[in-house]
Amino acid sequence: MRYFEIYAWTECPFCIHAKELLIEKGEQFMFCCLDQSDELLNHIKVKYDWRTVPLIVERHTDHNAEKFVGGFTDLQKYLEAE
């Protein structure tokens, strides 16, 4: 199974748009709000070398793979290319 992880701030418009896009496309996802978790957010930003939210990761449960997608506009392009 494929699903997406969205690392986000609750009130971020791009984070909300990413969530809405995945709902519209019928995709499975986790929306991880990191409003009060600055250390964790910084860790994730360093891990994926990304400075802004959302940070979107595609995961596959059948072969335990992950792919960093990027932010909202990157997600749009990624889903359009499929």
PDB file of N, CA, C and O in Angstrom:
ATOM      1  N   MET A   1       0.842  -1.181   0.000  1.00  0.00           N
ATOM      2  CA  MET A   1       0.000   0.000   0.000  1.00  0.00           C
ATOM      3  C   MET A   1       0.884   1.240   0.000  1.00  0.00           C
ATOM      4  O   MET A   1       1.928   1.280   0.650  1.00  0.00           O
ATOM      5  N   ARG A   2       0.449   2.236  -0.733  1.00  0.00           N
ATOM      6  CA  ARG A   2       1.140   3.518  -0.770  1.00  0.00           C
ATOM      7  C   ARG A   2       0.392   4.513   0.111  1.00  0.00           C
ATOM      8  O   ARG A   2      -0.839   4.545   0.132  1.00  0.00           O
ATOM      9  N   TYR A   3       1.155   5.319   0.833  1.00  0.00           N
ATOM     10  CA  TYR A   3       0.558   6.434   1.567  1.00  0.00           C
ATOM     11  C   TYR A   3       1.554   7.572   1.652  1.00  0.00           C
ATOM     12  O   TYR A   3       2.738   7.399   1.363  1.00  0.00           O
ATOM     13  N   PHE A   4       1.070   8.727   2.046  1.00  0.00           N
ATOM     14  CA  PHE A   4       1.908   9.912   2.155  1.00  0.00           C
ATOM     15  C   PHE A   4       1.926  10.391   3.601  1.00  0.00           C
ATOM     16  O   PHE A   4       0.941  10.259   4.327  1.00  0.00           O
ATOM     17  N   GLU A   5       3.059  10.947   4.003  1.00  0.00           N
ATOM     18  CA  GLU A   5       3.167  11.624   5.289  1.00  0.00           C
ATOM     19  C   GLU A   5       3.318  13.110   4.989  1.00  0.00           C
ATOM     20  O   GLU A   5       4.157  13.509   4.181  1.00  0.00           O
ATOM     21  N   ILE A   6       2.500  13.924   5.647  1.00  0.00           N
ATOM     22  CA  ILE A   6       2.620  15.374   5.523  1.00  0.00           C
ATOM     23  C   ILE A   6       3.056  15.907   6.880  1.00  0.00           C
ATOM     24  O   ILE A   6       2.312  15.814   7.857  1.00  0.00           O
ATOM     25  N   TYR A   7       4.251  16.459   6.941  1.00  0.00           N
ATOM     26  CA  TYR A   7       4.717  17.119   8.157  1.00  0.00           C
ATOM     27  C   TYR A   7       4.353  18.590   7.999  1.00  0.00           C
ATOM     28  O   TYR A   7       4.771  19.239   7.040  1.00  0.00           O
ATOM     29  N   ALA A   8       3.569  19.115   8.945  1.00  0.00           N
ATOM     30  CA  ALA A   8       2.889  20.376   8.697  1.00  0.00           C
ATOM     31  C   ALA A   8       2.698  21.217   9.952  1.00  0.00           C
ATOM     32  O   ALA A   8       2.918  20.769  11.078  1.00  0.00           O
ATOM     33  N   TRP A   9       2.277  22.458   9.708  1.00  0.00           N
ATOM     34  CA  TRP A   9       1.725  23.320  10.750  1.00  0.00           C
ATOM     35  C   TRP A   9       0.223  23.346  10.538  1.00  0.00           C
ATOM     36  O   TRP A   9      -0.237  23.318   9.396  1.00  0.00           O
ATOM     37  N   THR A  10      -0.530  23.398  11.585  1.00  0.00           N
ATOM     38  CA  THR A  10      -1.989  23.338  11.523  1.00  0.00           C
ATOM     39  C   THR A  10      -2.598  24.403  10.626  1.00  0.00           C
ATOM     40  O   THR A  10      -3.492  24.104   9.834  1.00  0.00           O
ATOM     41  N   GLU A  11      -2.130  25.633  10.736  1.00  0.00           N
ATOM     42  CA  GLU A  11      -2.737  26.760  10.019  1.00  0.00           C
ATOM     43  C   GLU A  11      -2.023  27.134   8.718  1.00  0.00           C
ATOM     44  O   GLU A  11      -2.351  28.159   8.120  1.00  0.00           O
ATOM     45  N   CYS A  12      -1.072  26.346   8.273  1.00  0.00           N
ATOM     46  CA  CYS A  12      -0.321  26.648   7.050  1.00  0.00           C
ATOM     47  C   CYS A  12      -1.205  26.384   5.824  1.00  0.00           C
ATOM     48  O   CYS A  12      -1.666  25.258   5.637  1.00  0.00           O
ATOM     49  N   PRO A  13      -1.448  27.403   4.985  1.00  0.00           N
ATOM     50  CA  PRO A  13      -2.316  27.192   3.814  1.00  0.00           C
ATOM     51  C   PRO A  13      -1.796  26.124   2.858  1.00  0.00           C
ATOM     52  O   PRO A  13      -2.586  25.359   2.304  1.00  0.00           O
ATOM     53  N   PHE A  14      -0.480  26.057   2.653  1.00  0.00           N
ATOM     54  CA  PHE A  14       0.068  25.048   1.737  1.00  0.00           C
ATOM     55  C   PHE A  14      -0.072  23.640   2.315  1.00  0.00           C
ATOM     56  O   PHE A  14      -0.268  22.674   1.577  1.00  0.00           O
ATOM     57  N   CYS A  15       0.029  23.534   3.635  1.00  0.00           N
ATOM     58  CA  CYS A  15      -0.167  22.242   4.299  1.00  0.00           C
ATOM     59  C   CYS A  15      -1.610  21.777   4.137  1.00  0.00           C
ATOM     60  O   CYS A  15      -1.871  20.609   3.846  1.00  0.00           O
ATOM     61  N   ILE A  16      -2.527  22.693   4.328  1.00  0.00           N
ATOM     62  CA  ILE A  16      -3.957  22.389   4.181  1.00  0.00           C
ATOM     63  C   ILE A  16      -4.264  22.001   2.742  1.00  0.00           C
ATOM     64  O   ILE A  16      -5.012  21.052   2.505  1.00  0.00           O
ATOM     65  N   HIS A  17      -3.695  22.723   1.774  1.00  0.00           N
ATOM     66  CA  HIS A  17      -3.920  22.399   0.360  1.00  0.00           C
ATOM     67  C   HIS A  17      -3.375  21.015   0.012  1.00  0.00           C
ATOM     68  O   HIS A  17      -3.980  20.285  -0.773  1.00  0.00           O
ATOM     69  N   ALA A  18      -2.233  20.656   0.596  1.00  0.00           N
ATOM     70  CA  ALA A  18      -1.668  19.324   0.341  1.00  0.00           C
ATOM     71  C   ALA A  18      -2.616  18.248   0.849  1.00  0.00           C
ATOM     72  O   ALA A  18      -2.865  17.253   0.169  1.00  0.00           O
ATOM     73  N   LYS A  19      -3.140  18.455   2.047  1.00  0.00           N
ATOM     74  CA  LYS A  19      -4.093  17.498   2.616  1.00  0.00           C
ATOM     75  C   LYS A  19      -5.344  17.402   1.739  1.00  0.00           C
ATOM     76  O   LYS A  19      -5.819  16.302   1.457  1.00  0.00           O
ATOM     77  N   GLU A  20      -5.869  18.531   1.314  1.00  0.00           N
ATOM     78  CA  GLU A  20      -7.073  18.540   0.477  1.00  0.00           C
ATOM     79  C   GLU A  20      -6.828  17.856  -0.866  1.00  0.00           C
ATOM     80  O   GLU A  20      -7.701  17.156  -1.378  1.00  0.00           O
ATOM     81  N   LEU A  21      -5.639  18.060  -1.435  1.00  0.00           N
ATOM     82  CA  LEU A  21      -5.310  17.421  -2.713  1.00  0.00           C
ATOM     83  C   LEU A  21      -5.283  15.901  -2.572  1.00  0.00           C
ATOM     84  O   LEU A  21      -5.793  15.185  -3.434  1.00  0.00           O
ATOM     85  N   LEU A  22      -4.695  15.414  -1.495  1.00  0.00           N
ATOM     86  CA  LEU A  22      -4.632  13.960  -1.296  1.00  0.00           C
ATOM     87  C   LEU A  22      -6.024  13.381  -1.048  1.00  0.00           C
ATOM     88  O   LEU A  22      -6.317  12.269  -1.489  1.00  0.00           O
ATOM     89  N   ILE A  23      -6.880  14.119  -0.349  1.00  0.00           N
ATOM     90  CA  ILE A  23      -8.270  13.685  -0.158  1.00  0.00           C
ATOM     91  C   ILE A  23      -8.970  13.615  -1.512  1.00  0.00           C
ATOM     92  O   ILE A  23      -9.646  12.635  -1.823  1.00  0.00           O
ATOM     93  N   GLU A  24      -8.801  14.665  -2.310  1.00  0.00           N
ATOM     94  CA  GLU A  24      -9.428  14.729  -3.639  1.00  0.00           C
ATOM     95  C   GLU A  24      -8.985  13.566  -4.524  1.00  0.00           C
ATOM     96  O   GLU A  24      -9.784  13.024  -5.287  1.00  0.00           O
ATOM     97  N   LYS A  25      -7.708  13.184  -4.421  1.00  0.00           N
ATOM     98  CA  LYS A  25      -7.168  12.100  -5.248  1.00  0.00           C
ATOM     99  C   LYS A  25      -7.435  10.718  -4.656  1.00  0.00           C
ATOM    100  O   LYS A  25      -7.095   9.708  -5.272  1.00  0.00           O
ATOM    101  N   GLY A  26      -8.039  10.664  -3.469  1.00  0.00           N
ATOM    102  CA  GLY A  26      -8.336   9.378  -2.854  1.00  0.00           C
ATOM    103  C   GLY A  26      -7.118   8.669  -2.306  1.00  0.00           C
ATOM    104  O   GLY A  26      -7.116   7.445  -2.183  1.00  0.00           O
ATOM    105  N   GLU A  27      -6.077   9.425  -1.974  1.00  0.00           N
ATOM    106  CA  GLU A  27      -4.832   8.847  -1.463  1.00  0.00           C
ATOM    107  C   GLU A  27      -4.903   8.686   0.054  1.00  0.00           C
ATOM    108  O   GLU A  27      -5.599   9.433   0.742  1.00  0.00           O
ATOM    109  N   GLN A  28      -4.178   7.711   0.552  1.00  0.00           N
ATOM    110  CA  GLN A  28      -4.031   7.509   1.989  1.00  0.00           C
ATOM    111  C   GLN A  28      -2.917   8.429   2.479  1.00  0.00           C
ATOM    112  O   GLN A  28      -1.910   8.604   1.794  1.00  0.00           O
ATOM    113  N   PHE A  29      -3.096   9.020   3.669  1.00  0.00           N
ATOM    114  CA  PHE A  29      -2.060   9.907   4.183  1.00  0.00           C
ATOM    115  C   PHE A  29      -2.158  10.062   5.692  1.00  0.00           C
ATOM    116  O   PHE A  29      -3.186   9.785   6.310  1.00  0.00           O
ATOM    117  N   MET A  30      -1.042  10.516   6.259  1.00  0.00           N
ATOM    118  CA  MET A  30      -0.978  10.927   7.664  1.00  0.00           C
ATOM    119  C   MET A  30      -0.661  12.412   7.657  1.00  0.00           C
ATOM    120  O   MET A  30       0.239  12.851   6.940  1.00  0.00           O
ATOM    121  N   PHE A  31      -1.383  13.185   8.441  1.00  0.00           N
ATOM    122  CA  PHE A  31      -1.147  14.623   8.560  1.00  0.00           C
ATOM    123  C   PHE A  31      -0.555  14.862   9.940  1.00  0.00           C
ATOM    124  O   PHE A  31      -1.271  14.819  10.940  1.00  0.00           O
ATOM    125  N   CYS A  32       0.727  15.109   9.998  1.00  0.00           N
ATOM    126  CA  CYS A  32       1.453  15.237  11.263  1.00  0.00           C
ATOM    127  C   CYS A  32       1.663  16.709  11.580  1.00  0.00           C
ATOM    128  O   CYS A  32       2.484  17.372  10.947  1.00  0.00           O
ATOM    129  N   CYS A  33       0.917  17.227  12.568  1.00  0.00           N
ATOM    130  CA  CYS A  33       1.026  18.625  12.975  1.00  0.00           C
ATOM    131  C   CYS A  33       2.177  18.787  13.958  1.00  0.00           C
ATOM    132  O   CYS A  33       2.213  18.139  15.004  1.00  0.00           O
ATOM    133  N   LEU A  34       3.107  19.653  13.611  1.00  0.00           N
ATOM    134  CA  LEU A  34       4.300  19.839  14.425  1.00  0.00           C
ATOM    135  C   LEU A  34       4.362  21.253  15.000  1.00  0.00           C
ATOM    136  O   LEU A  34       5.447  21.800  15.202  1.00  0.00           O
ATOM    137  N   ASP A  35       3.195  21.839  15.263  1.00  0.00           N
ATOM    138  CA  ASP A  35       3.124  23.211  15.777  1.00  0.00           C
ATOM    139  C   ASP A  35       3.926  23.401  17.060  1.00  0.00           C
ATOM    140  O   ASP A  35       4.563  24.439  17.240  1.00  0.00           O
ATOM    141  N   GLN A  36       3.904  22.437  17.930  1.00  0.00           N
ATOM    142  CA  GLN A  36       4.552  22.549  19.238  1.00  0.00           C
ATOM    143  C   GLN A  36       5.810  21.685  19.347  1.00  0.00           C
ATOM    144  O   GLN A  36       6.302  21.432  20.447  1.00  0.00           O
ATOM    145  N   SER A  37       6.319  21.241  18.219  1.00  0.00           N
ATOM    146  CA  SER A  37       7.458  20.301  18.220  1.00  0.00           C
ATOM    147  C   SER A  37       8.605  20.839  17.373  1.00  0.00           C
ATOM    148  O   SER A  37       8.965  20.250  16.354  1.00  0.00           O
ATOM    149  N   ASP A  38       9.170  21.956  17.800  1.00  0.00           N
ATOM    150  CA  ASP A  38      10.224  22.606  17.022  1.00  0.00           C
ATOM    151  C   ASP A  38      11.439  21.706  16.800  1.00  0.00           C
ATOM    152  O   ASP A  38      11.991  21.676  15.700  1.00  0.00           O
ATOM    153  N   GLU A  39      11.855  20.983  17.815  1.00  0.00           N
ATOM    154  CA  GLU A  39      13.021  20.108  17.671  1.00  0.00           C
ATOM    155  C   GLU A  39      12.775  19.001  16.656  1.00  0.00           C
ATOM    156  O   GLU A  39      13.627  18.707  15.818  1.00  0.00           O
ATOM    157  N   LEU A  40      11.597  18.394  16.745  1.00  0.00           N
ATOM    158  CA  LEU A  40      11.259  17.327  15.803  1.00  0.00           C
ATOM    159  C   LEU A  40      11.164  17.877  14.384  1.00  0.00           C
ATOM    160  O   LEU A  40      11.668  17.258  13.448  1.00  0.00           O
ATOM    161  N   LEU A  41      10.527  19.023  14.217  1.00  0.00           N
ATOM    162  CA  LEU A  41      10.420  19.633  12.889  1.00  0.00           C
ATOM    163  C   LEU A  41      11.810  19.940  12.340  1.00  0.00           C
ATOM    164  O   LEU A  41      12.080  19.667  11.170  1.00  0.00           O
ATOM    165  N   ASN A  42      12.679  20.491  13.144  1.00  0.00           N
ATOM    166  CA  ASN A  42      14.041  20.784  12.685  1.00  0.00           C
ATOM    167  C   ASN A  42      14.778  19.506  12.293  1.00  0.00           C
ATOM    168  O   ASN A  42      15.514  19.494  11.307  1.00  0.00           O
ATOM    169  N   HIS A  43      14.586  18.436  13.056  1.00  0.00           N
ATOM    170  CA  HIS A  43      15.196  17.146  12.719  1.00  0.00           C
ATOM    171  C   HIS A  43      14.727  16.672  11.347  1.00  0.00           C
ATOM    172  O   HIS A  43      15.539  16.236  10.531  1.00  0.00           O
ATOM    173  N   ILE A  44      13.433  16.755  11.090  1.00  0.00           N
ATOM    174  CA  ILE A  44      12.875  16.299   9.812  1.00  0.00           C
ATOM    175  C   ILE A  44      13.365  17.186   8.671  1.00  0.00           C
ATOM    176  O   ILE A  44      13.676  16.688   7.589  1.00  0.00           O
ATOM    177  N   LYS A  45      13.436  18.497   8.905  1.00  0.00           N
ATOM    178  CA  LYS A  45      13.950  19.407   7.881  1.00  0.00           C
ATOM    179  C   LYS A  45      15.392  19.061   7.509  1.00  0.00           C
ATOM    180  O   LYS A  45      15.746  19.061   6.330  1.00  0.00           O
ATOM    181  N   VAL A  46      16.216  18.771   8.501  1.00  0.00           N
ATOM    182  CA  VAL A  46      17.616  18.404   8.242  1.00  0.00           C
ATOM    183  C   VAL A  46      17.680  17.060   7.521  1.00  0.00           C
ATOM    184  O   VAL A  46      18.442  16.900   6.568  1.00  0.00           O
ATOM    185  N   LYS A  47      16.888  16.102   7.971  1.00  0.00           N
ATOM    186  CA  LYS A  47      16.900  14.766   7.368  1.00  0.00           C
ATOM    187  C   LYS A  47      16.624  14.822   5.867  1.00  0.00           C
ATOM    188  O   LYS A  47      17.286  14.141   5.083  1.00  0.00           O
ATOM    189  N   TYR A  48      15.639  15.637   5.468  1.00  0.00           N
ATOM    190  CA  TYR A  48      15.255  15.703   4.056  1.00  0.00           C
ATOM    191  C   TYR A  48      15.832  16.920   3.334  1.00  0.00           C
ATOM    192  O   TYR A  48      15.533  17.150   2.162  1.00  0.00           O
ATOM    193  N   ASP A  49      16.669  17.706   4.043  1.00  0.00           N
ATOM    194  CA  ASP A  49      17.289  18.900   3.463  1.00  0.00           C
ATOM    195  C   ASP A  49      16.227  19.811   2.841  1.00  0.00           C
ATOM    196  O   ASP A  49      16.319  20.194   1.674  1.00  0.00           O
ATOM    197  N   TRP A  50      15.230  20.143   3.641  1.00  0.00           N
ATOM    198  CA  TRP A  50      14.093  20.956   3.192  1.00  0.00           C
ATOM    199  C   TRP A  50      13.810  21.991   4.266  1.00  0.00           C
ATOM    200  O   TRP A  50      13.823  21.655   5.451  1.00  0.00           O
ATOM    201  N   ARG A  51      13.555  23.232   3.894  1.00  0.00           N
ATOM    202  CA  ARG A  51      13.454  24.323   4.870  1.00  0.00           C
ATOM    203  C   ARG A  51      12.044  24.733   5.251  1.00  0.00           C
ATOM    204  O   ARG A  51      11.858  25.378   6.283  1.00  0.00           O
ATOM    205  N   THR A  52      11.057  24.384   4.464  1.00  0.00           N
ATOM    206  CA  THR A  52       9.699  24.884   4.695  1.00  0.00           C
ATOM    207  C   THR A  52       8.729  23.738   4.956  1.00  0.00           C
ATOM    208  O   THR A  52       9.065  22.568   4.766  1.00  0.00           O
ATOM    209  N   VAL A  53       7.520  24.090   5.395  1.00  0.00           N
ATOM    210  CA  VAL A  53       6.439  23.123   5.501  1.00  0.00           C
ATOM    211  C   VAL A  53       5.457  23.409   4.376  1.00  0.00           C
ATOM    212  O   VAL A  53       5.328  24.553   3.943  1.00  0.00           O
ATOM    213  N   PRO A  54       4.774  22.396   3.906  1.00  0.00           N
ATOM    214  CA  PRO A  54       4.848  21.014   4.340  1.00  0.00           C
ATOM    215  C   PRO A  54       6.074  20.294   3.792  1.00  0.00           C
ATOM    216  O   PRO A  54       6.674  20.691   2.793  1.00  0.00           O
ATOM    217  N   LEU A  55       6.412  19.230   4.483  1.00  0.00           N
ATOM    218  CA  LEU A  55       7.397  18.262   3.994  1.00  0.00           C
ATOM    219  C   LEU A  55       6.600  16.995   3.710  1.00  0.00           C
ATOM    220  O   LEU A  55       5.967  16.445   4.611  1.00  0.00           O
ATOM    221  N   ILE A  56       6.626  16.537   2.484  1.00  0.00           N
ATOM    222  CA  ILE A  56       5.773  15.414   2.087  1.00  0.00           C
ATOM    223  C   ILE A  56       6.632  14.237   1.655  1.00  0.00           C
ATOM    224  O   ILE A  56       7.527  14.366   0.820  1.00  0.00           O
ATOM    225  N   VAL A  57       6.334  13.086   2.247  1.00  0.00           N
ATOM    226  CA  VAL A  57       7.081  11.853   1.984  1.00  0.00           C
ATOM    227  C   VAL A  57       6.098  10.790   1.519  1.00  0.00           C
ATOM    228  O   VAL A  57       5.037  10.612   2.118  1.00  0.00           O
ATOM    229  N   GLU A  58       6.451  10.087   0.457  1.00  0.00           N
ATOM    230  CA  GLU A  58       5.662   8.948  -0.024  1.00  0.00           C
ATOM    231  C   GLU A  58       6.268   7.685   0.575  1.00  0.00           C
ATOM    232  O   GLU A  58       7.484   7.498   0.552  1.00  0.00           O
ATOM    233  N   ARG A  59       5.416   6.826   1.107  1.00  0.00           N
ATOM    234  CA  ARG A  59       5.878   5.562   1.702  1.00  0.00           C
ATOM    235  C   ARG A  59       5.099   4.400   1.082  1.00  0.00           C
ATOM    236  O   ARG A  59       3.957   4.540   0.646  1.00  0.00           O
ATOM    237  N   HIS A  60       5.770   3.249   1.064  1.00  0.00           N
ATOM    238  CA  HIS A  60       5.153   2.011   0.575  1.00  0.00           C
ATOM    239  C   HIS A  60       5.303   0.947   1.649  1.00  0.00           C
ATOM    240  O   HIS A  60       6.418   0.652   2.080  1.00  0.00           O
ATOM    241  N   THR A  61       4.204   0.375   2.080  1.00  0.00           N
ATOM    242  CA  THR A  61       4.250  -0.625   3.141  1.00  0.00           C
ATOM    243  C   THR A  61       4.709  -1.986   2.639  1.00  0.00           C
ATOM    244  O   THR A  61       5.276  -2.765   3.404  1.00  0.00           O
ATOM    245  N   ASP A  62       4.473  -2.284   1.367  1.00  0.00           N
ATOM    246  CA  ASP A  62       4.804  -3.614   0.860  1.00  0.00           C
ATOM    247  C   ASP A  62       6.308  -3.832   0.702  1.00  0.00           C
ATOM    248  O   ASP A  62       6.776  -4.964   0.828  1.00  0.00           O
ATOM    249  N   HIS A  63       7.071  -2.781   0.432  1.00  0.00           N
ATOM    250  CA  HIS A  63       8.513  -2.949   0.320  1.00  0.00           C
ATOM    251  C   HIS A  63       9.278  -1.922   1.166  1.00  0.00           C
ATOM    252  O   HIS A  63      10.464  -1.684   0.934  1.00  0.00           O
ATOM    253  N   ASN A  64       8.611  -1.330   2.123  1.00  0.00           N
ATOM    254  CA  ASN A  64       9.226  -0.464   3.127  1.00  0.00           C
ATOM    255  C   ASN A  64      10.108   0.620   2.513  1.00  0.00           C
ATOM    256  O   ASN A  64      11.185   0.917   3.029  1.00  0.00           O
ATOM    257  N   ALA A  65       9.649   1.206   1.414  1.00  0.00           N
ATOM    258  CA  ALA A  65      10.416   2.241   0.719  1.00  0.00           C
ATOM    259  C   ALA A  65       9.833   3.614   1.012  1.00  0.00           C
ATOM    260  O   ALA A  65       8.653   3.751   1.335  1.00  0.00           O
ATOM    261  N   GLU A  66      10.684   4.626   0.894  1.00  0.00           N
ATOM    262  CA  GLU A  66      10.215   5.993   1.047  1.00  0.00           C
ATOM    263  C   GLU A  66      10.834   6.860  -0.032  1.00  0.00           C
ATOM    264  O   GLU A  66      11.937   6.597  -0.511  1.00  0.00           O
ATOM    265  N   LYS A  67      10.096   7.910  -0.407  1.00  0.00           N
ATOM    266  CA  LYS A  67      10.587   8.882  -1.380  1.00  0.00           C
ATOM    267  C   LYS A  67      10.162  10.256  -0.895  1.00  0.00           C
ATOM    268  O   LYS A  67       8.980  10.496  -0.650  1.00  0.00           O
ATOM    269  N   PHE A  68      11.127  11.160  -0.757  1.00  0.00           N
ATOM    270  CA  PHE A  68      10.790  12.529  -0.384  1.00  0.00           C
ATOM    271  C   PHE A  68      10.241  13.226  -1.619  1.00  0.00           C
ATOM    272  O   PHE A  68      10.897  13.268  -2.660  1.00  0.00           O
ATOM    273  N   VAL A  69       9.021  13.779  -1.500  1.00  0.00           N
ATOM    274  CA  VAL A  69       8.360  14.435  -2.624  1.00  0.00           C
ATOM    275  C   VAL A  69       8.696  15.922  -2.643  1.00  0.00           C
ATOM    276  O   VAL A  69       9.019  16.465  -3.700  1.00  0.00           O
ATOM    277  N   GLY A  70       8.626  16.585  -1.497  1.00  0.00           N
ATOM    278  CA  GLY A  70       8.873  18.022  -1.420  1.00  0.00           C
ATOM    279  C   GLY A  70       7.734  18.721  -0.721  1.00  0.00           C
ATOM    280  O   GLY A  70       7.204  18.211   0.266  1.00  0.00           O
ATOM    281  N   GLY A  71       7.346  19.894  -1.221  1.00  0.00           N
ATOM    282  CA  GLY A  71       6.242  20.665  -0.665  1.00  0.00           C
ATOM    283  C   GLY A  71       4.972  20.485  -1.472  1.00  0.00           C
ATOM    284  O   GLY A  71       4.841  19.531  -2.238  1.00  0.00           O
ATOM    285  N   PHE A  72       4.035  21.408  -1.296  1.00  0.00           N
ATOM    286  CA  PHE A  72       2.731  21.286  -1.945  1.00  0.00           C
ATOM    287  C   PHE A  72       2.828  21.295  -3.469  1.00  0.00           C
ATOM    288  O   PHE A  72       2.268  20.417  -4.125  1.00  0.00           O
ATOM    289  N   THR A  73       3.533  22.275  -4.041  1.00  0.00           N
ATOM    290  CA  THR A  73       3.608  22.335  -5.503  1.00  0.00           C
ATOM    291  C   THR A  73       4.346  21.124  -6.075  1.00  0.00           C
ATOM    292  O   THR A  73       4.038  20.661  -7.174  1.00  0.00           O
ATOM    293  N   ASP A  74       5.320  20.620  -5.320  1.00  0.00           N
ATOM    294  CA  ASP A  74       6.008  19.395  -5.747  1.00  0.00           C
ATOM    295  C   ASP A  74       5.043  18.210  -5.747  1.00  0.00           C
ATOM    296  O   ASP A  74       5.088  17.362  -6.638  1.00  0.00           O
ATOM    297  N   LEU A  75       4.179  18.162  -4.745  1.00  0.00           N
ATOM    298  CA  LEU A  75       3.166  17.102  -4.676  1.00  0.00           C
ATOM    299  C   LEU A  75       2.221  17.184  -5.864  1.00  0.00           C
ATOM    300  O   LEU A  75       1.897  16.165  -6.475  1.00  0.00           O
ATOM    301  N   GLN A  76       1.779  18.387  -6.193  1.00  0.00           N
ATOM    302  CA  GLN A  76       0.899  18.559  -7.355  1.00  0.00           C
ATOM    303  C   GLN A  76       1.553  17.989  -8.615  1.00  0.00           C
ATOM    304  O   GLN A  76       0.937  17.211  -9.344  1.00  0.00           O
ATOM    305  N   LYS A  77       2.798  18.379  -8.861  1.00  0.00           N
ATOM    306  CA  LYS A  77       3.513  17.914 -10.057  1.00  0.00           C
ATOM    307  C   LYS A  77       3.720  16.402 -10.033  1.00  0.00           C
ATOM    308  O   LYS A  77       3.599  15.725 -11.054  1.00  0.00           O
ATOM    309  N   TYR A  78       4.030  15.893  -8.855  1.00  0.00           N
ATOM    310  CA  TYR A  78       4.290  14.447  -8.701  1.00  0.00           C
ATOM    311  C   TYR A  78       3.039  13.647  -9.036  1.00  0.00           C
ATOM    312  O   TYR A  78       3.119  12.651  -9.754  1.00  0.00           O
ATOM    313  N   LEU A  79       1.893  14.064  -8.530  1.00  0.00           N
ATOM    314  CA  LEU A  79       0.647  13.343  -8.793  1.00  0.00           C
ATOM    315  C   LEU A  79       0.180  13.510 -10.226  1.00  0.00           C
ATOM    316  O   LEU A  79      -0.415  12.591 -10.788  1.00  0.00           O
ATOM    317  N   GLU A  80       0.438  14.668 -10.834  1.00  0.00           N
ATOM    318  CA  GLU A  80       0.059  14.889 -12.234  1.00  0.00           C
ATOM    319  C   GLU A  80       0.885  14.009 -13.176  1.00  0.00           C
ATOM    320  O   GLU A  80       0.400  13.589 -14.226  1.00  0.00           O
ATOM    321  N   ALA A  81       2.133  13.736 -12.794  1.00  0.00           N
ATOM    322  CA  ALA A  81       3.029  12.959 -13.661  1.00  0.00           C
ATOM    323  C   ALA A  81       2.710  11.474 -13.671  1.00  0.00           C
ATOM    324  O   ALA A  81       3.229  10.739 -14.511  1.00  0.00           O
ATOM    325  N   GLU A  82       1.872  11.023 -12.758  1.00  0.00           N
ATOM    326  CA  GLU A  82       1.546   9.590 -12.684  1.00  0.00           C
ATOM    327  C   GLU A  82       0.605   9.170 -13.778  1.00  0.00           C
ATOM    328  O   GLU A  82       0.233   7.999 -13.857  1.00  0.00           O
TER     329      GLU A  82
END
